[in-house]
Amino acid sequence: NQLSLLKSQSWFQFWRILRNCWSHEMKFNFNPDEKSRLPVEWSGVVIDISMNGKPLTHGDCSYEKIRELIEAAQEFVKYELA
């Protein structure tokens, strides 16, 4: 019963869209729900509709930003979820 708490995190939609990109050959293929939520931004990185059909590149989201995102999610799970 903690899904609403998870969804309220600033990184949640950003994480969801990146996860879908990773699952689809590293290309953005936004579904209708994702399109309705764009653009999404986290820590200065923006994902917008212009990226649809394009591959994720280091210029779009660096390894450092991905590491920060993973750490933010880990901290949330570790300290905020029951």
C-alpha positions, 0 to 999 in steps of 0.5 A: 500500500505504498505505491502512492508514496512512491509515485509522489517522488520527484524521480518516479516518472523519470525512472519509469521512462528510463526503465522502459527505454532500457527494456526496449533496446535503449530507445525511447518509445513513449506510450500514450500515458508517458506522452501525456506526462512529458516533459519529465525532469530530474536533476537537470535532465529533461526527457521530452517528446522530441526524444521519441524513437531515438536512442538514449545517449550519454549526452541525454543522461550521463552515467553520473546522473544515472548513478545519482538516480539509483542512489536517490531511489535506494535512499528512498526505499531504505529510509522512507518505505516501511 
